[in-house]
Amino acid sequence: MVNLAKLDFAALDITGKNYLTWVLDTKIHLEAVNLGDTIREESSLSSQDRAKAMIFIRRHLDEVRKSEYLTVKDLLALWKALRNRYNHQTMVIFPRARYDCTHLRIQDFKSMAEYNSALFKITSQMKLCEDTITEEMLL
């Protein structure tokens, strides 16, 4: 069955290749609607708030994943299960971003705009992996 509701952002792909951006988008949206605490261990929000967050997260899952986690009723258990399944993406993206950062040379680009775009992409990937670029890395 096709999800007919308009999504706020892309659903989590069955392969999990968009997991890191999906997590970021999910956290931002939950914070925006005052449900950010629902995915934290020490949440004091009501069961209604957790249910709203669960509905939102399930709506942003691929249909196969949605049916796979159909019996999971606890929001935190679902959040952790998805993290355990897909968080390995950081092990794939981070080394590549680190390599790209250390081998970034301005003379490899036709313009400063292209260089800045590449630099921004690398820093974004590293931030998704919860790392930051220092000036020493760029020198």
Number of C-alpha atoms within 10 A of each C-alpha: 4 6 11 7 7 8 11 12 12 14 20 24 16 14 10 18 13 15 22 21 15 20 18 12 16 20 16 14 17 19 13 10 9 13 19 19 17 25 19 11 8 8 13 11 13 10 12 9 16 21 15 15 23 21 12 16 20 20 19 21 19 19 17 11 17 17 12 10 14 11 9 14 11 12 21 17 12 19 16 13 14 17 15 10 11 16 18 13 17 17 10 11 16 19 13 15 19 19 11 15 20 13 13 18 13 14 9 10 13 9 11 11 10 13 17 13 12 17 20 12 15 23 19 16 21 21 13 18 19 10 13 15 15 9 7 7 12 12 10
